[in-house]
Amino acid sequence: MKKFVTLVLSLVFVLSFSGGTAFAATSLEKAVGALEGTPYKWAGTTTKGFDCSGFTSYVFNQFDISLSHSSGAQSDEGEKVSKADLRPGDLVFFATGGGRTISHVGIYLGGGEFIHSATNEGVVKNNLSEAYYAKRYITATRVLDDSAFKKIAAAE
């Protein structure tokens, strides 16, 4: 009986630690995670270096979704979505050059976080609530329809 109890307790212990995390990374999270830390390069569209719209184009191209290579043009693609209704995979746009002209784009990841290629840092994650980005936020668009969202960005 002692051996049986020891076996059961051992099995419970092993299974409790081998189950992994309760949340599996989505295809989008895996794709952008692999690119985090890539350097910034003006007009860059490859893993050797990205500008902001080159980064978003590259990521979505991995899922057979074609985007323009311009943050302004990308803001006209897909459907406008309010900040309150953002979901992972939405494109978020900023005016970083002063005024209200869109000059920067990133990919919303959820929980207020987005990933983008920043001029001075390369591909990094930031939060929309950070003062710099909150002040410069302009709009967002949804380029993933519900079917694509479920395949690419929805949590399992």
C-alpha positions in Angstrom: 0.0 0.0 0.0 2.9 2.4 0.8 4.3 1.8 -2.7 0.9 2.6 -4.3 0.5 5.8 -2.3 4.1 6.8 -3.1 3.5 6.1 -6.8 0.3 8.1 -6.9 1.8 11.1 -5.1 4.9 10.9 -7.4 2.6 10.8 -10.5 0.6 13.8 -9.2 3.8 15.7 -8.5 5.3 15.0 -11.9 2.1 15.8 -13.8 1.6 19.1 -11.9 5.0 20.4 -13.2 5.0 18.8 -16.7 1.8 20.3 -17.9 3.5 23.5 -19.0 1.8 26.9 -19.0 -2.0 27.2 -19.0 -1.6 29.7 -22.0 -0.1 28.6 -25.2 1.4 31.3 -27.4 -0.6 32.2 -30.4 0.8 32.1 -33.9 1.1 35.9 -33.9 2.9 35.9 -30.5 5.4 33.4 -31.8 6.0 35.3 -35.0 6.6 38.7 -33.3 8.5 37.1 -30.4 11.0 35.7 -32.8 11.6 39.2 -34.2 11.9 41.1 -30.9 15.3 42.7 -30.7 15.7 43.0 -34.5 17.4 46.3 -35.2 15.8 49.4 -36.7 16.7 50.1 -40.3 15.1 52.9 -42.4 13.0 51.4 -45.1 14.0 47.9 -43.8 11.7 45.0 -44.6 13.9 42.0 -43.5 15.2 40.4 -40.4 18.4 42.3 -40.9 16.4 45.4 -39.9 12.9 46.9 -40.0 11.3 50.2 -40.1 7.8 50.3 -38.5 5.7 49.5 -41.5 8.3 47.1 -42.9 7.9 45.2 -39.6 4.1 45.1 -39.7 4.2 44.1 -43.4 6.7 41.3 -42.7 4.7 39.9 -39.8 1.4 39.9 -41.7 3.0 38.5 -44.8 3.9 35.4 -42.8 0.1 34.8 -42.6 -0.5 35.6 -46.3 -1.9 39.1 -45.6 -0.4 41.8 -47.7 0.1 45.3 -46.3 1.5 48.5 -47.9 5.0 49.6 -46.8 3.8 52.9 -45.4 2.2 53.6 -42.0 -0.1 56.1 -43.6 -1.2 53.7 -46.3 -1.6 50.9 -43.7 -4.0 53.1 -41.7 -6.3 53.0 -44.7 -6.3 49.2 -44.9 -8.9 47.1 -42.9 -11.6 48.6 -40.8 -11.3 51.4 -38.2 -11.6 50.1 -34.6 -11.9 52.1 -31.4 -9.1 52.0 -28.8 -11.6 50.4 -26.4 -12.3 47.5 -28.8 -8.7 46.6 -29.7 -7.8 43.0 -30.0 -4.5 41.2 -30.7 -3.5 41.7 -34.3 -5.0 45.1 -34.8 -2.7 47.8 -36.2 -2.2 50.9 -33.9 -1.1 54.2 -35.4 0.7 57.2 -34.0 1.8 60.7 -35.0 5.4 60.8 -33.9 6.5 63.7 -36.1 4.3 66.3 -34.6 0.8 67.2 -35.6 -1.8 64.6 -36.5 -0.2 63.0 -39.5 0.3 59.2 -39.1 4.0 58.4 -39.1 4.3 55.2 -37.0 2.6 51.8 -36.7 2.7 48.8 -34.4 0.8 45.6 -33.8 -1.5 45.4 -30.8 -0.8 42.3 -28.6 -3.5 42.7 -25.9 -3.4 44.1 -22.3 -2.5 47.5 -23.6 0.7 46.2 -25.1 1.9 46.6 -28.7 5.1 45.6 -30.6 6.8 47.8 -33.2 10.1 48.8 -34.7 11.2 52.0 -32.9 13.8 54.2 -34.5 16.2 54.1 -31.5 15.5 50.6 -30.2 14.5 48.3 -33.0 11.6 45.8 -32.5 10.3 46.3 -28.9 7.1 46.0 -26.9 5.6 49.1 -25.3 2.3 50.0 -23.6 -0.3 52.3 -25.2 -0.6 54.0 -21.8 3.0 55.1 -21.7 3.0 58.9 -21.9 4.9 59.1 -25.2 2.6 56.8 -27.0 -0.6 57.8 -25.3 0.0 61.4 -26.4 0.7 60.4 -30.0 -1.9 57.7 -30.5 -4.2 58.5 -33.5 -6.2 55.4 -34.5 -6.3 51.7 -35.1 -7.4 49.4 -37.9 -8.4 45.7 -38.0 -6.9 43.8 -40.9 -7.7 40.3 -39.6 -11.2 39.2 -40.2 -12.8 36.9 -37.6 -11.6 33.7 -39.3 -8.0 34.9 -39.6 -8.1 36.2 -36.0 -9.1 32.8 -34.7 -6.3 31.1 -36.6 -3.5 33.7 -35.9 -4.2 35.8 -32.8 -6.9 34.3 -30.6 -5.9 32.6 -27.4 -6.6 28.9 -27.4 
